[in-house]
């Protein structure tokens, strides 16, 4: 289960203290203001996904350590995951990522993504290692990859090099739903 924003902030504060880092030091490492970091730590602000990743990187831990209440059982060779067992991360703006596999140790990440009308995966484009493949199930989304813009409709698929700055936007009037695979785990990674 994913922790709520207050618990995320508590974990950030505890880990920062454990590592002997001041808010000022973490602010320099993350290029975020001391005020914003303080508000995140006290649960008054819900950080964007990009900010969560940057904070985790600055603290030297995988994002999953800050957002997951427990680790999945990775000892099985195969498993079925019920809809109520899914780990869910809802980022600033309401974009919801659901992990569709039980194991956090897979060499890829299998996700369901829901993007509400007017929402995006972040204020700025972002990059990471690997390749992404997506299948849009419902709604419409716009994907900015470098200087190119793609408009996806239900049934469309996309493959993109994740090292190129990219971002997803829902400019439509209903929630967009997609199935996504990241060749290198980045949202629920234990690495």
Secondary structure, DSSP 8 states (H G I E B T S, - for coil): -B--HHHHHHHHHHHHHHTT--HHHHHHHHT--HHHHHHHHTTSS---HHHHHHHHHHHTS-HHHHHBSS------SS----GGG--EEE-TTS-EEEE-SS-S-SSSEEEEEEE-TT-BS-SS-B--SSEEEEEEEESEEEEEETTEEEEEETT-EEEEETTS-EEEE--SSS-EEEEEEESS--SS---
